[in-house]
Amino acid sequence: MENKKSAIDMFIDKSFKESIPEELPVIATRAKLVIFPNSVLPMLIGRKKSINALEESLEKHNNLLFFVSQKDIELENPKIDDLYKVGTVGRVVQIAKLPDGEYKILVEGLKRAEIKEVIETEKMLKFKIKTLERKYKNTKTLEALVRKVKGLFERYISLTKKFPQEALMILEDTNDPDIISDLIASVLPLELEEKQELLEELHPKKRLELELEILMREIELLEIEELLESKVKEKIEKGQKEYYLREKLKAIQEELSGEADDELKELKESLENKKLPEYVKEKVEHELTRLEKMSPYSPEASVVRTYLDWIINLPWSEKTEDRINIKEAEKLLDKNHYGLKEPKERILEFLAVRKLSNKPKSPILCFVGAPGVGKTSLGRSVAEALGRKFGRISLGGMRDEAEIRGHRRTYVGAMPGRIIQLIRKLGVKNPVIVLDEIDKMGISYQGDPAAALLEVLDPEQNSAFTDHYLEIPFDLSEVIFITTANVLHTIPIALRDRMEIIQIPGYTDAEKYYIAKDYIIPKLLEEHGIEKNQLKINKITLEKIISEYTRESGVRSLERVLSKLMRKVALKLAEGESKVVVNVKNVKELLGTPPYFRSNKLEKPEIGVATGMAWTAYGGEILQVETLITSGKGKIMITGKLGDVMKESAQIALTLSKALIGEYDEKLLDKFDNCNFHIHVPEGAVPKDGPSAGVTLTTAIVSSILKKPINNEISMTGEITLRGKVLPVGGIKEKLLSAYRSGIKEVIIPKDNEKDLEKIPEEILKKIKVNLVEDIKEVLKIALLEG
């Protein structure tokens, strides 16, 4: 061809610009042949349509053709759907006609292009095309990548021994990423799909990254071949070709040992035997195809095998059938739990709805209460009543979002989240899962696990929960989630909105007695190997243990104390005694001095000391608020590790007291200017906060000024306003329980909390007088005694 630049000159000369028309004749290539830009390749033209396209190119289009690969190389007359959409515009550099009528041409690849419109298909293929280009910056990373790929390609050529060293000359003369990536792609022995992927990738950085991976794979195989060949050559003699081939085959079999094939076979059999959703099966088959192409000893192959093991062994369709009998469930709940009327009723309602409805939306029940009141065991009872498998996850202290959503597979040691892990362990897709301590999750730089739980616990979203490790949706809608918490205020509002809150209050001493007698003691006797007739403990002794050795809302401490008692009894039985009798006289000898033998109630009425009731995450308790007046200039000192809200309540109480004293005796108002007020709440190491001490603080201050003692048999709670109004507070049941355990005979609570008395056990209301008040003057009238 006259006056044409050589192929090498043209793709090294970056100033060369080829004007490419919008319409070009097309040659569909086969035999895994893909023309790349910046490369020169020979090819044979024999099909009629291809010869027509070549002739038109020479006549009308300045030797330019559009080369595009056909997907099935067996097709003699491919249609538009049988071709890839992206190909290469090339120029015919040389042409020679062969005796059989075919043409042998040398093609120089110019630019990538894609098919936009079909112009002609009968006589020849002719398309309207659009050239593809991608602008990019020449970064340090790209330069390093070019250098690395060039080095590996040199190593590859030296190992293959199929290319002359002149093949490296072009690479040595340029550092252009486009040219280098296309040249290497044109000579690598790749499958058609791999070549087409490299052709369709416009950014040279991504092409180089793919080629880096391919070169490393090919070099690894070539080095193994070289090693095997060297092993074989050491054992054979010249001329023994047959012996050489047998030994080489033997060395290959020893190296591979067939383990990878066996493992792939097992995975395929598992896939055939497992009933998987269609989208899961597609994902598994895709990963199996990838695994077959990898070296069985590469790290990535190990990652893929672990991933496939997780996918195949998850219970995509396995589940247990619900067996719901409401009467049996009621008996089961009564058998496992004493009291807890409201939670039991809600659980039975929950079971009844599931029995009547085929597709009920499972509400997320959240049991809130002090430790040891039976929150987790209620969840286990729900699973037992339904005949489902039971699992538990503790969320306390969790700060990593990946604990819920899993780690992405790109990380070393990646695993699915704990939800998916537990479901695989249980082996069914519809277990009952208790998420304990949902109020104790934290936030860190690793994410917010509470936010990740929103998708898990939302019935509208969890049918397609996507774990980061699995990367495919898993249906959690059939899982019954039950959560537990000690307090509500630390649970994010959005998460709390997903749940139905069920408060589980503490137990009275009478309830603890029956729990200990009917539940704890029989269980501990069995655990410690003690026969029922070997231990005798009467009601009075058990009540003494409950009242003097424990003071909590739940029964966990009671179980620990009784467990200690069982160990003492077991020791005596092991020493030879046939029966141990535990009574009021010897219980101190067995358990030691009672920690609560004295009530924390005041022994007598005192001036300036009022008894308040407080709510804590572990139940309720009573505390004394002390006020002392000293000479000074009207300053107020507050001690006892009080929070900001309680300090503000103290300021309000002092201001309100000044107004009340002014109504009572204006002469006493001088004290507010000439005296200092010191307010103290004992147990200074324990943080205290909340508005419900306002009534108690005001009563203590007024008592100090009027020199009137406060009734020590009365405890009180309520928020106060500057106008003297008593506002409602929370935790009434826990507060009354604490007063009852401390021997208080009378309580003062806000009038608006009257509705909460419905939840108070009858035995407590019979022994404690409840005063409902709306104004601080009513409180003072009840609590203050005449001095």
URQUILIN-V592811 format. One record per pair of residues at least 12 apart in sequence whose ideal C-beta (glycine too) atoms are under 6 Angstrom apart, sorted by the first residue. I is the first residue (numbers start at 0). J is the second residue. If there is no record, write none. Layout:
BEGIN
I | J
I | J
END
This chain:
BEGIN
6 | 39
6 | 107
7 | 169
10 | 37
10 | 178
11 | 173
17 | 109
19 | 88
19 | 130
21 | 127
22 | 118
22 | 127
23 | 63
23 | 65
24 | 52
24 | 55
24 | 56
24 | 64
24 | 123
24 | 125
25 | 52
25 | 65
25 | 124
25 | 126
26 | 49
26 | 52
26 | 64
26 | 66
27 | 69
27 | 77
27 | 82
28 | 66
28 | 68
29 | 69
29 | 72
30 | 72
31 | 191
33 | 68
33 | 194
33 | 198
34 | 66
34 | 87
34 | 89
34 | 106
34 | 108
35 | 108
35 | 181
35 | 184
35 | 185
36 | 87
36 | 108
36 | 109
36 | 110
36 | 181
37 | 178
37 | 181
37 | 182
38 | 108
38 | 181
38 | 182
38 | 185
39 | 107
40 | 106
41 | 105
43 | 101
43 | 103
44 | 102
45 | 101
48 | 123
48 | 124
51 | 122
51 | 123
52 | 123
62 | 90
62 | 91
63 | 90
64 | 89
65 | 86
65 | 88
65 | 128
66 | 86
66 | 87
66 | 89
67 | 82
67 | 83
67 | 86
68 | 83
69 | 81
69 | 82
79 | 117
83 | 195
84 | 113
84 | 114
85 | 113
85 | 198
85 | 199
87 | 108
87 | 111
88 | 109
88 | 110
88 | 112
89 | 106
89 | 108
89 | 109
90 | 107
91 | 104
92 | 105
92 | 107
93 | 105
110 | 130
111 | 131
112 | 128
112 | 130
113 | 129
113 | 131
114 | 126
115 | 127
115 | 129
131 | 201
133 | 201
133 | 202
135 | 202
141 | 176
141 | 204
144 | 207
145 | 174
145 | 176
145 | 179
148 | 207
148 | 210
148 | 211
149 | 170
151 | 214
152 | 183
154 | 218
155 | 214
155 | 218
158 | 221
176 | 203
177 | 203
180 | 203
180 | 206
180 | 207
183 | 210
184 | 197
227 | 250
230 | 250
231 | 246
231 | 247
231 | 250
234 | 246
259 | 295
266 | 307
269 | 311
270 | 283
273 | 311
274 | 316
275 | 315
276 | 315
282 | 471
283 | 310
286 | 303
286 | 307
290 | 303
313 | 423
314 | 426
314 | 427
314 | 428
317 | 427
318 | 427
318 | 428
318 | 429
319 | 387
319 | 427
321 | 385
322 | 386
323 | 350
323 | 354
325 | 351
328 | 350
328 | 384
331 | 384
332 | 380
335 | 380
336 | 373
337 | 513
337 | 514
338 | 510
342 | 501
342 | 503
345 | 501
346 | 381
360 | 458
361 | 479
362 | 499
363 | 456
363 | 480
363 | 497
363 | 498
364 | 481
364 | 499
365 | 482
365 | 498
365 | 500
366 | 483
366 | 501
366 | 503
367 | 484
367 | 487
367 | 500
367 | 502
368 | 503
369 | 505
369 | 552
369 | 553
369 | 617
369 | 618
370 | 553
370 | 555
371 | 553
371 | 554
371 | 555
372 | 503
372 | 553
374 | 483
375 | 433
375 | 435
375 | 483
378 | 433
378 | 481
381 | 431
382 | 431
387 | 430
387 | 431
388 | 425
388 | 427
388 | 430
389 | 431
390 | 421
390 | 425
390 | 430
390 | 432
391 | 433
392 | 417
392 | 434
393 | 435
393 | 436
394 | 434
394 | 436
394 | 437
394 | 440
395 | 436
395 | 439
397 | 440
397 | 448
398 | 441
398 | 443
399 | 445
400 | 446
400 | 448
400 | 451
402 | 417
402 | 448
403 | 416
403 | 448
403 | 451
403 | 452
404 | 416
404 | 451
404 | 467
405 | 466
405 | 467
405 | 468
406 | 468
407 | 467
413 | 468
415 | 466
415 | 468
416 | 466
419 | 466
428 | 477
429 | 477
431 | 479
432 | 478
432 | 480
433 | 481
434 | 482
435 | 483
437 | 482
437 | 484
438 | 484
438 | 485
438 | 486
438 | 489
438 | 490
449 | 491
449 | 494
456 | 480
456 | 497
457 | 497
461 | 475
461 | 476
462 | 474
462 | 476
485 | 616
486 | 616
504 | 732
505 | 552
505 | 618
505 | 733
505 | 736
507 | 760
508 | 545
508 | 546
509 | 762
511 | 545
511 | 554
512 | 542
514 | 554
515 | 541
519 | 558
519 | 561
523 | 561
523 | 562
523 | 565
527 | 565
527 | 569
533 | 572
533 | 578
534 | 568
534 | 579
535 | 580
536 | 581
540 | 581
540 | 582
540 | 583
540 | 586
543 | 583
547 | 593
547 | 595
547 | 596
548 | 560
548 | 593
550 | 595
550 | 740
551 | 618
552 | 618
564 | 589
567 | 589
598 | 741
598 | 742
599 | 741
600 | 741
600 | 742
601 | 711
603 | 711
604 | 708
604 | 710
604 | 711
604 | 784
605 | 708
606 | 702
606 | 706
606 | 708
607 | 626
607 | 699
607 | 702
607 | 703
608 | 623
608 | 625
609 | 624
609 | 695
609 | 698
609 | 699
609 | 709
610 | 623
610 | 714
611 | 624
611 | 692
611 | 695
612 | 714
612 | 716
612 | 734
612 | 738
614 | 730
614 | 733
614 | 734
618 | 733
619 | 733
619 | 734
619 | 736
619 | 737
620 | 737
621 | 714
621 | 737
621 | 738
621 | 741
624 | 680
624 | 695
624 | 696
624 | 699
625 | 679
626 | 678
626 | 699
626 | 700
626 | 703
627 | 677
628 | 674
628 | 703
629 | 675
631 | 674
631 | 675
633 | 671
633 | 672
634 | 675
635 | 653
635 | 676
636 | 677
637 | 649
637 | 678
638 | 679
639 | 679
639 | 680
639 | 683
640 | 683
640 | 686
641 | 687
642 | 688
644 | 688
644 | 689
644 | 690
645 | 687
645 | 688
645 | 692
648 | 690
648 | 692
648 | 693
648 | 696
649 | 678
649 | 696
651 | 721
652 | 693
652 | 696
652 | 697
652 | 700
655 | 697
655 | 723
656 | 697
656 | 700
656 | 701
657 | 671
659 | 701
660 | 704
667 | 704
670 | 704
690 | 718
691 | 716
691 | 718
691 | 728
693 | 718
693 | 719
694 | 715
694 | 717
694 | 719
694 | 778
695 | 715
697 | 719
697 | 775
698 | 782
701 | 779
706 | 786
707 | 783
707 | 786
708 | 784
709 | 782
710 | 782
710 | 784
712 | 744
712 | 745
713 | 745
713 | 782
714 | 738
714 | 743
714 | 746
715 | 747
716 | 728
716 | 734
716 | 748
717 | 749
723 | 774
723 | 775
725 | 749
725 | 772
725 | 773
727 | 749
727 | 751
727 | 752
731 | 752
731 | 755
732 | 758
732 | 759
735 | 759
739 | 763
739 | 767
745 | 768
746 | 767
746 | 769
747 | 770
747 | 772
747 | 778
750 | 771
750 | 773
753 | 771
END
